[in-house]
Amino acid sequence: MTIYYGEFSTTLGTVLMAATKRGLSLVWLCHSDKPIATQLTEMQSEYPQANWVKDADTLQEYVTQLQDFLSGHCTDFCPRLDVLKGTTFQRDVWDALRQLPVGTTITYQELAERINHPKATRAVANACGSNVLAIAIPCHRVIRHDGILTGYRWGIAWKKRLLAIESNIPYQQALF
């Protein structure tokens, strides 16, 4: 399997993206305090058997969509996806998340109920943590039952930024 990848700057920070010919496969939100090379290695470890090819041009369609979304020029980021792994349960969680309207949140419990597994709150949280398609599969919209922001694979700062953008709040105000 060949996966094309690139590193891109957005209004919120650096993003690594990867795709197959069928669709977007990874959106990796980078931490500013960690070398990009380290984060690229982490991203590539998700699919160690793949043939990784650096090719920003192949990803341009997705990058443009993401940049338009983050800058407020469009209302959603719903690219064509090629989800390369995940259990049936994880895919059910991720599919339900893609149905959530921009600017809304849902609790882990509500999401478990929505996919007809009301006792699977922890499994839902684990599915969110396994998601490698940040923003495209909007796990940032899942919150704890008491409204506290917790458990985002790329960190709470990214989660706050994304929720702020979706709520039309200047993200600088939402960081703290």
Backbone as a printed PyTorch tensor [residue, N CA C, xyz], in Angstrom:
tensor([[[  0.8540,  -1.1710,   0.0000],
         [  0.0000,   0.0000,   0.0000],
         [  0.9020,   1.2360,   0.0000]],

        [[  0.5570,   2.1860,  -0.8420],
         [  1.2830,   3.4470,  -0.8990],
         [  0.4630,   4.5280,  -0.2140]],

        [[  1.1140,   5.2610,   0.6770],
         [  0.4860,   6.3810,   1.3670],
         [  1.3100,   7.6240,   1.0650]],

        [[  0.6330,   8.6500,   0.5620],
         [  1.2720,   9.9230,   0.2380],
         [  1.1090,  10.8530,   1.4320]],

        [[  2.1350,  11.6260,   1.7520],
         [  2.0620,  12.4750,   2.9300],
         [  2.7260,  13.8200,   2.6850]],

        [[  2.4210,  14.7500,   3.5970],
         [  3.0490,  16.0560,   3.5600],
         [  2.8480,  16.7750,   4.8740]],

        [[  3.6100,  17.8270,   5.0420],
         [  3.5460,  18.6940,   6.2260],
         [  2.9890,  20.0410,   5.7820]],

        [[  2.0050,  20.5510,   6.5320],
         [  1.3220,  21.7720,   6.1110],
         [  1.1120,  22.7170,   7.2850]],

        [[  1.2110,  23.9970,   7.0010],
         [  0.9360,  25.0190,   8.0030],
         [ -0.5150,  25.4340,   7.9000]],

        [[ -1.1410,  25.5910,   9.0570],
         [ -2.5110,  26.0860,   9.1080],
         [ -2.5490,  27.2740,  10.0670]],

        [[ -3.6890,  27.8960,  10.1680],
         [ -3.8390,  29.0170,  11.0950],
         [ -3.6780,  28.5820,  12.5420]],

        [[ -3.8250,  27.3020,  12.8250],
         [ -3.7250,  26.7970,  14.1940],
         [ -2.4380,  26.0550,  14.4920]],

        [[ -1.6370,  25.8060,  13.4910],
         [ -0.4010,  25.0790,  13.7150],
         [ -0.1070,  24.1230,  12.5790]],

        [[  0.9360,  23.3380,  12.7650],
         [  1.3780,  22.4010,  11.7360],
         [  0.5450,  21.1240,  11.7790]],

        [[  0.2190,  20.6430,  10.5910],
         [ -0.5570,  19.4250,  10.4340],
         [  0.1700,  18.5220,   9.4490]],

        [[  0.2900,  17.2570,   9.7970],
         [  0.7530,  16.2460,   8.8600],
         [ -0.4860,  15.5670,   8.2970]],

        [[ -0.4970,  15.3720,   6.9880],
         [ -1.6360,  14.7060,   6.3620],
         [ -1.1160,  13.5920,   5.4750]],

        [[ -1.9240,  12.5300,   5.3490],
         [ -1.5580,  11.4100,   4.4970],
         [ -2.8100,  10.8390,   3.8610]],

        [[ -2.6360,  10.3240,   2.6470],
         [ -3.7740,   9.7830,   1.9050],
         [ -3.3130,   8.6740,   0.9730]],

        [[ -4.2610,   7.8200,   0.6540],
         [ -4.0770,   6.8620,  -0.4280],
         [ -4.7690,   7.4670,  -1.6480]],

        [[ -4.7620,   6.7580,  -2.7370],
         [ -5.4760,   7.2350,  -3.9280],
         [ -6.9910,   7.2610,  -3.6970]],

        [[ -7.4730,   6.5000,  -2.7020],
         [ -8.9210,   6.4250,  -2.4330],
         [ -9.4240,   7.5370,  -1.5180]],

        [[ -8.5410,   8.1130,  -0.6950],
         [ -9.0060,   9.1620,   0.2000],
         [ -8.0180,   9.4610,   1.3140]],

        [[ -8.3890,  10.4370,   2.1180],
         [ -7.5680,  10.8850,   3.2410],
         [ -7.5100,   9.7890,   4.3040]],

        [[ -6.3090,   9.4920,   4.7890],
         [ -6.1240,   8.4010,   5.7450],
         [ -5.6140,   8.8530,   7.1060]],

        [[ -4.9190,   9.9710,   7.1630],
         [ -4.4050,  10.4790,   8.4340],
         [ -4.4140,  12.0000,   8.4220]],

        [[ -4.8400,  12.5690,   9.5470],
         [ -4.6740,  13.9980,   9.8130],
         [ -4.0670,  14.0500,  11.1980]],

        [[ -2.8210,  14.4800,  11.2740],
         [ -2.0250,  14.4270,  12.5020],
         [ -1.7640,  15.8500,  12.9600]],

        [[ -2.3180,  16.2370,  14.0880],
         [ -2.1400,  17.5840,  14.6260],
         [ -0.8440,  17.6240,  15.4230]],

        [[  0.0740,  18.4840,  15.0130],
         [  1.4150,  18.4940,  15.5950],
         [  1.4980,  19.3600,  16.8430]],

        [[  2.3600,  18.9410,  17.7360],
         [  2.6710,  19.6920,  18.9510],
         [  3.8550,  20.5960,  18.6550]],

        [[  3.7700,  21.8460,  19.0340],
         [  4.8350,  22.8060,  18.7320],
         [  6.1130,  22.5220,  19.5060]],

        [[  6.0110,  21.7840,  20.6010],
         [  7.1910,  21.5160,  21.4240],
         [  7.8720,  20.1860,  21.0990]],

        [[  7.4980,  19.5640,  19.9930],
         [  8.0350,  18.2670,  19.6180],
         [  8.5340,  18.3480,  18.1740]],

        [[  9.7180,  17.8440,  17.8830],
         [ 10.2230,  17.9250,  16.5110],
         [  9.2750,  17.2630,  15.5050]],

        [[  9.1180,  17.9050,  14.3550],
         [  8.2420,  17.3650,  13.3100],
         [  8.7090,  15.9730,  12.8910]],

        [[ 10.0060,  15.7660,  12.7930],
         [ 10.5210,  14.4540,  12.3880],
         [ 10.0480,  13.3530,  13.3330]],

        [[ 10.0030,  13.6460,  14.6100],
         [  9.5160,  12.6780,  15.5980],
         [  8.0370,  12.3990,  15.3810]],

        [[  7.2780,  13.4410,  15.1380],
         [  5.8400,  13.2820,  14.9300],
         [  5.5500,  12.5500,  13.6100]],

        [[  6.3720,  12.8070,  12.6030],
         [  6.2210,  12.0890,  11.3370],
         [  6.4730,  10.5970,  11.5460]],

        [[  7.4810,  10.2660,  12.3160],
         [  7.7700,   8.8600,  12.6290],
         [  6.6050,   8.2270,  13.3780]],

        [[  6.0320,   8.9620,  14.3210],
         [  4.8630,   8.4510,  15.0640],
         [  3.7010,   8.2060,  14.1140]],

        [[  3.4460,   9.1510,  13.2100],
         [  2.3540,   9.0010,  12.2570],
         [  2.5920,   7.7820,  11.3690]],

        [[  3.7920,   7.6410,  10.8540],
         [  4.0960,   6.5330,   9.9610],
         [  4.0330,   5.1870,  10.6720]],

        [[  4.2270,   5.1850,  11.9870],
         [  4.1500,   3.9240,  12.7320],
         [  2.7280,   3.3580,  12.7710]],

        [[  1.7350,   4.1770,  12.4390],
         [  0.3590,   3.6720,  12.3560],
         [  0.2160,   2.6290,  11.2480]],

        [[  1.0250,   2.7590,  10.2010],
         [  0.9890,   1.8350,   9.0660],
         [  2.4230,   1.4770,   8.6840]],

        [[  3.0910,   0.6690,   9.5150],
         [  4.5170,   0.4010,   9.3090],
         [  4.8410,  -0.3450,   8.0170]],

        [[  3.8920,  -1.0690,   7.4710],
         [  4.1530,  -1.8380,   6.2480],
         [  3.9230,  -1.0230,   4.9730]],

        [[  3.4180,   0.1980,   5.1210],
         [  3.1020,   1.0140,   3.9400],
         [  4.3660,   1.5650,   3.2920]],

        [[  4.2290,   1.8750,   2.0300],
         [  5.2600,   2.5850,   1.2930],
         [  4.9080,   4.0740,   1.3940]],

        [[  5.6870,   4.8390,   2.1340],
         [  5.4110,   6.2480,   2.3900],
         [  6.1080,   7.1120,   1.3430]],

        [[  5.3400,   7.9620,   0.6600],
         [  5.8700,   8.8200,  -0.3850],
         [  5.5150,  10.2640,  -0.0550]],

        [[  6.5330,  11.1080,   0.0770],
         [  6.2730,  12.5320,   0.3420],
         [  5.8040,  13.1700,  -0.9580]],

        [[  4.5710,  13.6930,  -0.9430],
         [  3.9810,  14.2650,  -2.1580],
         [  2.8510,  15.2220,  -1.7670]],

        [[  3.2150,  16.4590,  -1.5130],
         [  2.2310,  17.4590,  -1.0860],
         [  1.1690,  17.7040,  -2.1510]],

        [[  1.5210,  17.5820,  -3.4220],
         [  0.5610,  17.8450,  -4.4980],
         [ -0.6300,  16.8900,  -4.4500]],

        [[ -0.3760,  15.6280,  -4.1220],
         [ -1.4590,  14.6370,  -4.0420],
         [ -2.4670,  15.0070,  -2.9490]],

        [[ -1.9980,  15.7240,  -1.9360],
         [ -2.8390,  16.0780,  -0.7870],
         [ -3.4710,  17.4650,  -0.9000]],

        [[ -3.1760,  18.1970,  -1.9630],
         [ -3.5870,  19.5930,  -2.0350],
         [ -5.0960,  19.7950,  -1.8800]],

        [[ -5.8870,  18.9290,  -2.4540],
         [ -7.3530,  19.0290,  -2.3260],
         [ -7.7690,  19.0160,  -0.8460]],

        [[ -7.1760,  18.1130,  -0.0690],
         [ -7.5100,  17.9850,   1.3460],
         [ -6.9820,  19.1670,   2.1550]],

        [[ -5.7860,  19.6000,   1.8140],
         [ -5.1750,  20.7270,   2.5220],
         [ -6.0170,  21.9850,   2.3180]],

        [[ -6.4390,  22.2180,   1.0940],
         [ -7.2690,  23.3900,   0.7970],
         [ -8.5690,  23.3400,   1.5880]],

        [[ -9.2110,  22.1660,   1.6210],
         [-10.4590,  22.0160,   2.3890],
         [-10.2260,  22.2980,   3.8690]],

        [[ -9.1370,  21.7650,   4.4160],
         [ -8.8420,  21.9590,   5.8380],
         [ -8.5460,  23.4300,   6.1270]],

        [[ -7.7280,  24.0590,   5.3010],
         [ -7.3980,  25.4660,   5.5190],
         [ -8.6420,  26.3490,   5.4010]],

        [[ -9.5120,  26.0390,   4.4430],
         [-10.7660,  26.7960,   4.3110],
         [-11.6320,  26.6410,   5.5550]],

        [[-11.7010,  25.4260,   6.0890],
         [-12.4840,  25.1860,   7.2940],
         [-11.9040,  25.9440,   8.4880]],

        [[-10.6020,  25.8120,   8.6950],
         [ -9.9690,  26.4450,   9.8470],
         [ -9.9980,  27.9660,   9.7810]],

        [[-10.0250,  28.5140,   8.5790],
         [-10.0550,  29.9750,   8.4320],
         [-11.4770,  30.5260,   8.3760]],

        [[-12.4750,  29.6470,   8.4220],
         [-13.8590,  30.0930,   8.4290],
         [-14.4590,  30.3270,   7.0570]],

        [[-13.7590,  29.9230,   5.9960],
         [-14.2840,  30.1140,   4.6340],
         [-15.2890,  29.0430,   4.2170]],

        [[-15.3650,  27.9570,   4.9800],
         [-16.4130,  26.9570,   4.7560],
         [-16.8530,  26.4400,   6.1150]],

        [[-17.9890,  25.8080,   6.1550],
         [-18.5900,  25.4630,   7.4420],
         [-18.2750,  24.0630,   7.9430]],

        [[-17.6120,  23.2280,   7.1470],
         [-17.3240,  21.8790,   7.6100],
         [-16.1150,  21.3260,   6.8650]],

        [[-15.5200,  20.3030,   7.4330],
         [-14.4060,  19.6000,   6.8200],
         [-14.8250,  18.1500,   6.6880]],

        [[-15.3190,  17.7800,   5.5200],
         [-15.8290,  16.4270,   5.2700],
         [-15.1760,  15.8390,   4.0240]],

        [[-13.8750,  15.6080,   4.0800],
         [-13.2010,  15.0690,   2.8990],
         [-13.5530,  13.6070,   2.6520]],

        [[-13.2570,  13.1520,   1.4690],
         [-13.3610,  11.7290,   1.1290],
         [-12.2980,  11.0070,   1.9620]],

        [[-12.6930,   9.9440,   2.6460],
         [-11.7760,   9.2310,   3.5400],
         [-11.4600,   7.8300,   3.0300]],

        [[-10.2850,   7.3590,   3.4040],
         [ -9.9080,   5.9600,   3.2640],
         [ -9.4360,   5.5320,   4.6440]],

        [[-10.3720,   5.0550,   5.4600],
         [-10.0680,   4.6260,   6.8240],
         [ -9.4380,   3.2380,   6.7140]],

        [[ -8.1650,   3.1700,   7.0430],
         [ -7.3990,   1.9600,   6.7640],
         [ -7.4670,   0.9120,   7.8580]],

        [[ -7.8920,   1.2960,   9.0460],
         [ -8.0050,   0.2960,  10.1040],
         [ -9.0580,   0.7350,  11.1110]],

        [[ -9.4470,  -0.2090,  11.9330],
         [-10.4480,   0.0570,  12.9570],
         [-11.4060,  -1.1040,  13.0680]],

        [[-11.8370,  -1.3660,  14.2860],
         [-12.8130,  -2.4280,  14.5090],
         [-14.1900,  -1.9480,  14.0500]],

        [[-15.1220,  -2.8530,  13.9770],
         [-16.4910,  -2.4810,  13.6230],
         [-17.0340,  -1.4690,  14.6250]],

        [[-16.7590,  -1.6980,  15.9090],
         [-17.2210,  -0.7700,  16.9420],
         [-16.5960,   0.6150,  16.7350]],

        [[-15.2820,   0.6790,  16.5270],
         [-14.6210,   1.9660,  16.3060],
         [-15.2110,   2.6860,  15.0960]],

        [[-15.4360,   1.9620,  14.0360],
         [-16.0070,   2.5700,  12.8260],
         [-17.4230,   3.1000,  13.0920]],

        [[-18.1830,   2.3910,  13.9240],
         [-19.5210,   2.8820,  14.2950],
         [-19.4100,   4.2100,  15.0500]],

        [[-18.4590,   4.2850,  15.9790],
         [-18.2370,   5.5290,  16.7280],
         [-17.8430,   6.6400,  15.7660]],

        [[-16.8780,   6.3580,  14.9040],
         [-16.3740,   7.3810,  13.9770],
         [-17.4550,   7.8310,  12.9970]],

        [[-18.2800,   6.8900,  12.5220],
         [-19.3820,   7.2590,  11.6290],
         [-20.3810,   8.1690,  12.3400]],

        [[-20.6870,   7.8460,  13.5950],
         [-21.6170,   8.6830,  14.3650],
         [-21.0380,  10.0820,  14.5700]],

        [[-19.7470,  10.1680,  14.8020],
         [-19.1100,  11.4770,  14.9790],
         [-19.1870,  12.3140,  13.7120]],

        [[-19.0620,  11.6900,  12.5840],
         [-19.1370,  12.4350,  11.3100],
         [-20.5380,  12.9830,  11.0600]],

        [[-21.5340,  12.4620,  11.7750],
         [-22.9060,  12.9560,  11.6270],
         [-23.1980,  14.1660,  12.5110]],

        [[-22.3110,  14.4500,  13.4770],
         [-22.5400,  15.5770,  14.3880],
         [-22.3920,  16.9030,  13.6510]],

        [[-23.3240,  17.8030,  13.8350],
         [-23.1960,  19.1190,  13.2110],
         [-22.0230,  19.9040,  13.8000]],

        [[-21.3940,  20.6890,  12.9650],
         [-20.3090,  21.5690,  13.3990],
         [-20.8400,  22.4790,  14.5030]],

        [[-20.0230,  22.7010,  15.5160],
         [-20.3960,  23.5980,  16.6000],
         [-21.1570,  22.9320,  17.7240]],

        [[-21.3960,  21.6230,  17.6040],
         [-22.0890,  20.9080,  18.6720],
         [-21.1010,  19.9990,  19.3940]],

        [[-21.4730,  19.6170,  20.5950],
         [-20.6960,  18.6350,  21.3410],
         [-21.6290,  17.5240,  21.7960]],

        [[-21.0240,  16.4360,  22.1920],
         [-21.7580,  15.2770,  22.6750],
         [-20.9150,  14.6460,  23.7780]],

        [[-21.5610,  14.0480,  24.7570],
         [-20.8010,  13.3680,  25.8020],
         [-20.4630,  11.9480,  25.3350]],

        [[-19.4760,  11.3640,  25.9940],
         [-19.1150,   9.9810,  25.6810],
         [-20.3290,   9.0670,  25.8940]],

        [[-21.0890,   9.3210,  26.9710],
         [-22.2770,   8.5150,  27.2580],
         [-23.3290,   8.6750,  26.1600]],

        [[-23.5920,   9.9030,  25.7480],
         [-24.5720,  10.1340,  24.6790],
         [-24.1510,   9.4580,  23.3830]],

        [[-22.8660,   9.4910,  23.1000],
         [-22.3630,   8.8500,  21.8860],
         [-22.5250,   7.3330,  21.9780]],

        [[-22.2550,   6.7680,  23.1460],
         [-22.4550,   5.3270,  23.3470],
         [-23.9190,   4.9530,  23.1230]],

        [[-24.8190,   5.7680,  23.6420],
         [-26.2470,   5.5120,  23.4450],
         [-26.6370,   5.6500,  21.9810]],

        [[-26.0750,   6.6230,  21.3050],
         [-26.4070,   6.8760,  19.8980],
         [-26.0480,   5.6820,  19.0130]],

        [[-24.9910,   4.9540,  19.3760],
         [-24.6070,   3.7930,  18.5680],
         [-25.1390,   2.4810,  19.1520]],

        [[-26.1170,   2.6140,  20.0660],
         [-26.8010,   1.4650,  20.6610],
         [-25.8950,   0.5790,  21.5180]],

        [[-24.9490,   1.2090,  22.2050],
         [-24.0920,   0.5150,  23.1650],
         [-24.0220,   1.3670,  24.4300]],

        [[-25.1490,   1.5210,  25.1370],
         [-25.2170,   2.4750,  26.2490],
         [-24.2520,   2.2060,  27.4020]],

        [[-23.7450,   1.0090,  27.5150],
         [-22.8090,   0.7050,  28.6090],
         [-21.3490,   0.7680,  28.1470]],

        [[-21.1220,   1.2530,  26.9520],
         [-19.7780,   1.2110,  26.3640],
         [-19.0880,   2.5760,  26.3630]],

        [[-19.3050,   3.3520,  27.4060],
         [-18.7240,   4.6980,  27.4660],
         [-17.2070,   4.6590,  27.3560]],

        [[-16.5640,   3.7800,  28.0790],
         [-15.0880,   3.6880,  28.0100],
         [-14.6200,   3.2400,  26.6430]],

        [[-15.3430,   2.3180,  26.0450],
         [-14.9650,   1.8530,  24.7080],
         [-15.1080,   2.9810,  23.6880]],

        [[-16.1190,   3.8140,  23.8660],
         [-16.2840,   4.9820,  23.0040],
         [-15.0830,   5.9140,  23.1700]],

        [[-14.6850,   6.1590,  24.3930],
         [-13.5190,   7.0160,  24.6490],
         [-12.2660,   6.4180,  24.0080]],

        [[-12.1100,   5.1070,  24.1030],
         [-10.9590,   4.4550,  23.4850],
         [-11.0070,   4.5710,  21.9620]],

        [[-12.1930,   4.4620,  21.3870],
         [-12.3310,   4.6230,  19.9390],
         [-11.9320,   6.0420,  19.5220]],

        [[-12.3350,   7.0150,  20.3120],
         [-11.9420,   8.3970,  20.0260],
         [-10.4220,   8.5400,  20.0920]],

        [[ -9.8180,   7.9340,  21.0800],
         [ -8.3750,   8.0050,  21.2320],
         [ -7.6070,   7.2780,  20.1370]],

        [[ -8.2640,   6.3680,  19.4510],
         [ -7.6290,   5.6150,  18.3620],
         [ -7.7720,   6.2950,  17.0080]],

        [[ -8.5530,   7.3260,  16.9400],
         [ -8.8080,   8.0290,  15.6940],
         [ -7.5450,   8.7370,  15.1950]],

        [[ -7.1400,   8.4490,  13.9670],
         [ -5.9670,   9.1000,  13.3760],
         [ -6.3660,  10.1420,  12.3330]],

        [[ -7.6460,  10.4300,  12.2350],
         [ -8.1450,  11.4120,  11.2750],
         [ -8.7240,  12.6140,  12.0120]],

        [[ -7.8380,  13.3350,  12.6880],
         [ -8.2640,  14.5260,  13.4390],
         [ -9.0630,  15.4530,  12.5400]],

        [[-10.0530,  16.0700,  13.1140],
         [-10.9440,  17.0420,  12.4740],
         [-11.8800,  16.3630,  11.4790]],

        [[-11.3560,  15.5210,  10.5830],
         [-12.2100,  14.8220,   9.6170],
         [-13.1700,  13.8740,  10.3250]],

        [[-12.6970,  13.1980,  11.3610],
         [-13.5460,  12.4430,  12.2800],
         [-13.4620,  13.2430,  13.5800]],

        [[-14.4790,  14.0530,  13.8660],
         [-14.3660,  15.1090,  14.8780],
         [-14.4850,  14.6500,  16.3390]],

        [[-13.4990,  13.9060,  16.7990],
         [-13.4750,  13.4740,  18.2020],
         [-13.3470,  14.6510,  19.1600]],

        [[-12.9090,  15.7930,  18.6370],
         [-12.8010,  16.9800,  19.4940],
         [-14.1710,  17.4410,  19.9900]],

        [[-15.2410,  16.9710,  19.3810],
         [-16.5980,  17.3560,  19.7820],
         [-17.1310,  16.5190,  20.9380]],

        [[-16.3650,  15.5550,  21.4150],
         [-16.8110,  14.6980,  22.5140],
         [-16.2540,  15.2500,  23.8290]],

        [[-17.1530,  15.4290,  24.7930],
         [-16.7870,  15.9930,  26.0880],
         [-17.2420,  15.0670,  27.2110]],

        [[-16.7100,  15.3000,  28.3840],
         [-17.1210,  14.5360,  29.5580],
         [-18.5430,  14.9260,  29.9520]],

        [[-19.2230,  14.0840,  30.7070],
         [-20.6240,  14.3090,  31.0850],
         [-20.8500,  15.6200,  31.8280]],

        [[-19.8180,  16.1310,  32.5000],
         [-19.9670,  17.3860,  33.2440],
         [-19.5090,  18.6050,  32.4480]],

        [[-19.2320,  18.4060,  31.1600],
         [-18.8570,  19.5110,  30.2910],
         [-17.3770,  19.8170,  30.2360]],

        [[-16.5870,  19.0990,  30.9960],
         [-15.1370,  19.3390,  31.0180],
         [-14.5040,  18.7060,  29.7820]],

        [[-13.5480,  19.4410,  29.1990],
         [-12.8210,  18.9320,  28.0450],
         [-11.7150,  17.9990,  28.5220]],

        [[-11.7670,  16.7660,  28.0760],
         [-10.7620,  15.7850,  28.4650],
         [-10.4180,  14.9200,  27.2660]],

        [[ -9.3430,  14.1900,  27.4010],
         [ -9.0100,  13.0800,  26.5320],
         [ -8.9860,  13.3250,  25.0470]],

        [[ -8.1420,  14.1980,  24.5690],
         [ -7.9990,  14.3860,  23.1350],
         [ -6.5990,  13.9470,  22.7320]],

        [[ -6.5180,  13.0940,  21.7570],
         [ -5.2450,  12.5010,  21.3370],
         [ -4.1520,  13.5410,  21.1000]],

        [[ -4.5160,  14.6870,  20.5820],
         [ -3.5390,  15.7180,  20.2430],
         [ -3.4650,  16.8260,  21.2880]],

        [[ -4.0980,  16.6290,  22.4140],
         [ -4.0090,  17.5790,  23.5100],
         [ -5.2000,  18.5090,  23.6090]],

        [[ -5.4290,  18.9500,  24.8130],
         [ -6.5780,  19.8100,  25.1080],
         [ -6.4770,  21.1550,  24.3880]],

        [[ -5.2650,  21.6870,  24.2080],
         [ -5.1280,  22.9750,  23.5130],
         [ -5.6900,  22.8960,  22.0980]],

        [[ -5.3930,  21.8110,  21.3770],
         [ -5.9620,  21.6440,  20.0340],
         [ -7.4940,  21.5130,  20.1250]],

        [[ -7.9740,  20.7640,  21.0910],
         [ -9.4180,  20.5660,  21.2410],
         [-10.1120,  21.9100,  21.4660]],

        [[ -9.5450,  22.7300,  22.3450],
         [-10.1240,  24.0550,  22.6140],
         [-10.1220,  24.9200,  21.3640]],

        [[ -9.0280,  24.8830,  20.6290],
         [ -8.9440,  25.6820,  19.3960],
         [-10.0170,  25.2750,  18.3980]],

        [[-10.1620,  23.9740,  18.2040],
         [-11.1330,  23.4840,  17.2220],
         [-12.5660,  23.8080,  17.6350]],

        [[-12.8820,  23.6090,  18.8970],
         [-14.2310,  23.9380,  19.3680],
         [-14.4930,  25.4400,  19.2690]],

        [[-13.4780,  26.2410,  19.5160],
         [-13.6290,  27.6950,  19.4000],
         [-13.9140,  28.0890,  17.9570]],

        [[-13.1820,  27.5240,  17.0280],
         [-13.4200,  27.8200,  15.6090],
         [-14.8480,  27.4530,  15.2300]],

        [[-15.2840,  26.2830,  15.6710],
         [-16.6260,  25.8290,  15.3200],
         [-17.7170,  26.6420,  15.9990]],

        [[-17.3800,  27.3330,  17.0710],
         [-18.3520,  28.1730,  17.7810],
         [-18.1810,  29.6480,  17.4340]],

        [[-17.2980,  29.9250,  16.4740],
         [-17.0110,  31.2970,  16.0470],
         [-16.4640,  32.1660,  17.1660]],

        [[-15.6430,  31.5790,  18.0330],
         [-14.9620,  32.3180,  19.0950],
         [-13.5180,  32.4700,  18.6380]],

        [[-12.9340,  33.6500,  18.7390],
         [-11.5080,  33.7410,  18.3960],
         [-10.7170,  32.7370,  19.2230]],

        [[ -9.9610,  31.8670,  18.5300],
         [ -9.3320,  30.7660,  19.2600],
         [ -8.3280,  31.2270,  20.2910]],

        [[ -7.7560,  32.4090,  20.1690],
         [ -6.8270,  32.8970,  21.1820],
         [ -7.5430,  33.0390,  22.5300]],

        [[ -8.8100,  33.4200,  22.5090],
         [ -9.5910,  33.5670,  23.7360],
         [ -9.9150,  32.2150,  24.3730]],

        [[ -9.9290,  31.1700,  23.5700],
         [-10.3390,  29.8580,  24.0510],
         [ -9.1890,  29.0340,  24.6050]],

        [[ -7.9630,  29.5300,  24.4770],
         [ -6.8200,  28.6960,  24.8700],
         [ -6.7050,  28.5210,  26.3770]],

        [[ -7.1710,  29.4860,  27.1490],
         [ -7.0090,  29.3720,  28.5910],
         [ -8.2920,  29.6890,  29.3170]]])
